[in-house]
Amino acid sequence: MLFAWSEVEQSVDLLVAWDFGLKNVFDERTEVLSNLPFWRKISLLQKRGILRKRDLTEIQTFQKTRNSIFHRGGRVVLELDLEKDNKREKMMTNAIATMQVLYAAELRCLRAKRKLHAKTK
């Protein structure tokens, strides 16, 4: 799950970079954008039409599930028994749905860039 959340954060960073006309997250100019809080990035992407309202809801659901498992009582918990917690299935479902939402947003963003590029030729 830690890897899945890492992928979510990387996808969001990539979408923000693309939206601002940067080719990738390794561009030096992305530092300012990547330092924004996560909630600010996804809000920005929604306002700019890259993430839909239901996309935002899916991401936030996964974030809440993840936080309820890995952040208890103000501390990070890395030793888990997800079977005992009975949250494994819910978290896996949330992770998959969130990644599908972000991949779809990336594809929409790429298609929009191709259309814009084709018009300028």
PyRosetta script that sets phi, psi and omega in degrees:
from pyrosetta import init, pose_from_sequence

init()
pose = pose_from_sequence("MLFAWSEVEQSVDLLVAWDFGLKNVFDERTEVLSNLPFWRKISLLQKRGILRKRDLTEIQTFQKTRNSIFHRGGRVVLELDLEKDNKREKMMTNAIATMQVLYAAELRCLRAKRKLHAKTK")
pose.set_psi(1, -32.6)
pose.set_omega(1, 176.8)
pose.set_phi(2, -62.0)
pose.set_psi(2, -38.8)
pose.set_omega(2, 178.2)
pose.set_phi(3, -65.9)
pose.set_psi(3, -42.7)
pose.set_omega(3, 179.8)
pose.set_phi(4, -60.2)
pose.set_psi(4, -43.2)
pose.set_omega(4, 179.7)
pose.set_phi(5, -67.4)
pose.set_psi(5, -36.6)
pose.set_omega(5, 176.3)
pose.set_phi(6, -59.7)
pose.set_psi(6, -41.6)
pose.set_omega(6, 177.8)
pose.set_phi(7, -63.3)
pose.set_psi(7, -38.9)
pose.set_omega(7, 177.8)
pose.set_phi(8, -61.0)
pose.set_psi(8, -49.3)
pose.set_omega(8, -178.9)
pose.set_phi(9, -62.6)
pose.set_psi(9, -40.5)
pose.set_omega(9, 179.4)
pose.set_phi(10, -66.7)
pose.set_psi(10, -40.4)
pose.set_omega(10, 178.6)
pose.set_phi(11, -63.6)
pose.set_psi(11, -42.4)
pose.set_omega(11, 178.9)
pose.set_phi(12, -64.0)
pose.set_psi(12, -44.1)
pose.set_omega(12, 177.2)
pose.set_phi(13, -59.6)
pose.set_psi(13, -41.8)
pose.set_omega(13, 179.8)
pose.set_phi(14, -64.4)
pose.set_psi(14, -44.0)
pose.set_omega(14, 179.0)
pose.set_phi(15, -62.6)
pose.set_psi(15, -40.7)
pose.set_omega(15, 178.2)
pose.set_phi(16, -63.9)
pose.set_psi(16, -44.8)
pose.set_omega(16, 179.1)
pose.set_phi(17, -60.4)
pose.set_psi(17, -48.1)
pose.set_omega(17, 179.2)
pose.set_phi(18, -60.0)
pose.set_psi(18, -41.8)
pose.set_omega(18, -177.9)
pose.set_phi(19, -62.1)
pose.set_psi(19, -30.4)
pose.set_omega(19, 178.8)
pose.set_phi(20, -93.3)
pose.set_psi(20, 14.3)
pose.set_omega(20, 174.2)
pose.set_phi(21, 80.7)
pose.set_psi(21, 14.1)
pose.set_omega(21, 178.3)
pose.set_phi(22, -93.8)
pose.set_psi(22, 145.2)
pose.set_omega(22, -174.5)
pose.set_phi(23, -74.6)
pose.set_psi(23, -31.7)
pose.set_omega(23, -178.3)
pose.set_phi(24, -159.5)
pose.set_psi(24, 175.4)
pose.set_omega(24, -177.5)
pose.set_phi(25, -78.5)
pose.set_psi(25, -5.5)
pose.set_omega(25, -179.2)
pose.set_phi(26, -90.4)
pose.set_psi(26, -5.5)
pose.set_omega(26, 175.7)
pose.set_phi(27, -64.3)
pose.set_psi(27, 132.7)
pose.set_omega(27, -177.4)
pose.set_phi(28, -55.8)
pose.set_psi(28, -30.4)
pose.set_omega(28, -177.2)
pose.set_phi(29, -71.4)
pose.set_psi(29, -12.6)
pose.set_omega(29, -179.3)
pose.set_phi(30, -78.3)
pose.set_psi(30, -11.4)
pose.set_omega(30, -176.6)
pose.set_phi(31, -55.9)
pose.set_psi(31, -44.1)
pose.set_omega(31, 179.8)
pose.set_phi(32, -61.5)
pose.set_psi(32, -43.6)
pose.set_omega(32, -178.9)
pose.set_phi(33, -69.4)
pose.set_psi(33, -41.9)
pose.set_omega(33, -176.9)
pose.set_phi(34, -70.3)
pose.set_psi(34, -19.4)
pose.set_omega(34, 178.1)
pose.set_phi(35, -83.6)
pose.set_psi(35, -4.8)
pose.set_omega(35, 176.4)
pose.set_phi(36, -67.3)
pose.set_psi(36, 148.9)
pose.set_omega(36, 175.4)
pose.set_phi(37, -61.4)
pose.set_psi(37, 149.9)
pose.set_omega(37, -176.5)
pose.set_phi(38, -55.4)
pose.set_psi(38, -46.9)
pose.set_omega(38, -178.1)
pose.set_phi(39, -59.8)
pose.set_psi(39, -33.5)
pose.set_omega(39, 179.6)
pose.set_phi(40, -68.9)
pose.set_psi(40, -39.4)
pose.set_omega(40, 179.5)
pose.set_phi(41, -63.3)
pose.set_psi(41, -47.2)
pose.set_omega(41, -177.8)
pose.set_phi(42, -70.3)
pose.set_psi(42, -31.8)
pose.set_omega(42, 175.2)
pose.set_phi(43, -65.1)
pose.set_psi(43, -42.9)
pose.set_omega(43, 178.0)
pose.set_phi(44, -61.0)
pose.set_psi(44, -45.2)
pose.set_omega(44, 180.0)
pose.set_phi(45, -64.5)
pose.set_psi(45, -33.9)
pose.set_omega(45, 177.0)
pose.set_phi(46, -69.9)
pose.set_psi(46, -45.3)
pose.set_omega(46, -179.9)
pose.set_phi(47, -61.0)
pose.set_psi(47, -32.2)
pose.set_omega(47, -178.3)
pose.set_phi(48, -88.3)
pose.set_psi(48, 3.6)
pose.set_omega(48, 174.2)
pose.set_phi(49, 82.4)
pose.set_psi(49, 9.7)
pose.set_omega(49, -179.7)
pose.set_phi(50, -84.1)
pose.set_psi(50, -40.9)
pose.set_omega(50, 174.1)
pose.set_phi(51, -104.9)
pose.set_psi(51, 136.0)
pose.set_omega(51, 177.1)
pose.set_phi(52, -86.2)
pose.set_psi(52, 165.9)
pose.set_omega(52, -178.8)
pose.set_phi(53, -58.1)
pose.set_psi(53, -42.8)
pose.set_omega(53, 179.9)
pose.set_phi(54, -68.9)
pose.set_psi(54, -28.8)
pose.set_omega(54, 174.9)
pose.set_phi(55, -64.1)
pose.set_psi(55, -46.6)
pose.set_omega(55, 180.0)
pose.set_phi(56, -60.4)
pose.set_psi(56, -41.5)
pose.set_omega(56, 178.9)
pose.set_phi(57, -62.5)
pose.set_psi(57, -42.4)
pose.set_omega(57, 179.6)
pose.set_phi(58, -63.4)
pose.set_psi(58, -44.3)
pose.set_omega(58, 179.1)
pose.set_phi(59, -62.7)
pose.set_psi(59, -45.7)
pose.set_omega(59, -179.0)
pose.set_phi(60, -65.6)
pose.set_psi(60, -34.3)
pose.set_omega(60, 176.8)
pose.set_phi(61, -63.6)
pose.set_psi(61, -45.0)
pose.set_omega(61, 178.2)
pose.set_phi(62, -64.2)
pose.set_psi(62, -41.6)
pose.set_omega(62, -179.9)
pose.set_phi(63, -62.0)
pose.set_psi(63, -43.5)
pose.set_omega(63, 179.8)
pose.set_phi(64, -64.7)
pose.set_psi(64, -43.0)
pose.set_omega(64, 178.8)
pose.set_phi(65, -62.5)
pose.set_psi(65, -47.1)
pose.set_omega(65, 179.5)
pose.set_phi(66, -60.2)
pose.set_psi(66, -47.2)
pose.set_omega(66, -178.6)
pose.set_phi(67, -64.1)
pose.set_psi(67, -35.4)
pose.set_omega(67, 179.6)
pose.set_phi(68, -67.5)
pose.set_psi(68, -24.3)
pose.set_omega(68, 179.8)
pose.set_phi(69, -91.6)
pose.set_psi(69, -44.8)
pose.set_omega(69, -172.3)
pose.set_phi(70, -96.8)
pose.set_psi(70, -10.9)
pose.set_omega(70, -179.1)
pose.set_phi(71, -129.5)
pose.set_psi(71, 91.7)
pose.set_omega(71, -178.7)
pose.set_phi(72, -113.9)
pose.set_psi(72, 131.8)
pose.set_omega(72, 176.3)
pose.set_phi(73, 58.2)
pose.set_psi(73, 33.6)
pose.set_omega(73, 177.8)
pose.set_phi(74, 78.6)
pose.set_psi(74, 8.0)
pose.set_omega(74, 179.1)
pose.set_phi(75, -129.2)
pose.set_psi(75, 155.5)
pose.set_omega(75, 179.2)
pose.set_phi(76, -83.2)
pose.set_psi(76, 129.9)
pose.set_omega(76, -179.8)
pose.set_phi(77, -113.0)
pose.set_psi(77, 117.3)
pose.set_omega(77, -179.4)
pose.set_phi(78, -106.8)
pose.set_psi(78, -16.6)
pose.set_omega(78, 178.1)
pose.set_phi(79, -97.8)
pose.set_psi(79, 107.8)
pose.set_omega(79, -173.3)
pose.set_phi(80, -128.0)
pose.set_psi(80, 150.9)
pose.set_omega(80, 167.9)
pose.set_phi(81, -119.1)
pose.set_psi(81, 87.5)
pose.set_omega(81, -174.8)
pose.set_phi(82, -65.0)
pose.set_psi(82, -26.3)
pose.set_omega(82, 175.6)
pose.set_phi(83, -64.8)
pose.set_psi(83, -46.0)
pose.set_omega(83, 179.7)
pose.set_phi(84, -63.7)
pose.set_psi(84, -42.6)
pose.set_omega(84, 179.9)
pose.set_phi(85, -68.9)
pose.set_psi(85, -18.3)
pose.set_omega(85, 179.0)
pose.set_phi(86, 58.4)
pose.set_psi(86, 32.7)
pose.set_omega(86, -179.6)
pose.set_phi(87, -116.1)
pose.set_psi(87, -1.4)
pose.set_omega(87, -174.2)
pose.set_phi(88, -58.6)
pose.set_psi(88, -50.2)
pose.set_omega(88, -177.1)
pose.set_phi(89, -63.3)
pose.set_psi(89, -43.3)
pose.set_omega(89, 179.3)
pose.set_phi(90, -62.1)
pose.set_psi(90, -43.1)
pose.set_omega(90, -178.0)
pose.set_phi(91, -67.9)
pose.set_psi(91, -40.6)
pose.set_omega(91, 177.9)
pose.set_phi(92, -62.7)
pose.set_psi(92, -42.9)
pose.set_omega(92, 178.9)
pose.set_phi(93, -62.7)
pose.set_psi(93, -44.9)
pose.set_omega(93, 177.6)
pose.set_phi(94, -61.4)
pose.set_psi(94, -43.2)
pose.set_omega(94, -178.2)
pose.set_phi(95, -62.8)
pose.set_psi(95, -45.7)
pose.set_omega(95, -179.5)
pose.set_phi(96, -64.2)
pose.set_psi(96, -46.3)
pose.set_omega(96, -179.6)
pose.set_phi(97, -62.5)
pose.set_psi(97, -40.3)
pose.set_omega(97, 179.8)
pose.set_phi(98, -65.1)
pose.set_psi(98, -43.5)
pose.set_omega(98, 179.3)
pose.set_phi(99, -65.3)
pose.set_psi(99, -37.8)
pose.set_omega(99, 177.4)
pose.set_phi(100, -62.8)
pose.set_psi(100, -40.6)
pose.set_omega(100, 177.7)
pose.set_phi(101, -61.3)
pose.set_psi(101, -45.6)
pose.set_omega(101, -177.7)
pose.set_phi(102, -70.9)
pose.set_psi(102, -37.3)
pose.set_omega(102, 176.3)
pose.set_phi(103, -63.8)
pose.set_psi(103, -40.5)
pose.set_omega(103, 178.2)
pose.set_phi(104, -63.6)
pose.set_psi(104, -40.5)
pose.set_omega(104, 177.8)
pose.set_phi(105, -64.0)
pose.set_psi(105, -39.9)
pose.set_omega(105, 177.9)
pose.set_phi(106, -62.7)
pose.set_psi(106, -42.6)
pose.set_omega(106, 178.9)
pose.set_phi(107, -64.3)
pose.set_psi(107, -42.1)
pose.set_omega(107, 177.5)
pose.set_phi(108, -60.9)
pose.set_psi(108, -41.2)
pose.set_omega(108, -179.9)
pose.set_phi(109, -64.9)
pose.set_psi(109, -44.1)
pose.set_omega(109, 178.9)
pose.set_phi(110, -64.4)
pose.set_psi(110, -42.0)
pose.set_omega(110, 178.4)
pose.set_phi(111, -62.1)
pose.set_psi(111, -42.8)
pose.set_omega(111, 179.3)
pose.set_phi(112, -62.6)
pose.set_psi(112, -40.0)
pose.set_omega(112, 179.0)
pose.set_phi(113, -65.7)
pose.set_psi(113, -40.0)
pose.set_omega(113, 179.0)
pose.set_phi(114, -63.9)
pose.set_psi(114, -42.8)
pose.set_omega(114, 179.2)
pose.set_phi(115, -62.2)
pose.set_psi(115, -43.7)
pose.set_omega(115, 179.3)
pose.set_phi(116, -63.5)
pose.set_psi(116, -42.3)
pose.set_omega(116, 179.5)
pose.set_phi(117, -65.3)
pose.set_psi(117, -40.2)
pose.set_omega(117, 180.0)
pose.set_phi(118, -65.7)
pose.set_psi(118, -34.7)
pose.set_omega(118, 179.7)
pose.set_phi(119, -69.8)
pose.set_psi(119, -27.1)
pose.set_omega(119, -177.3)
pose.set_phi(120, -85.6)
pose.set_psi(120, -5.9)
pose.set_omega(120, 179.9)
pose.set_phi(121, -81.1)
pose.dump_pdb("model.pdb")
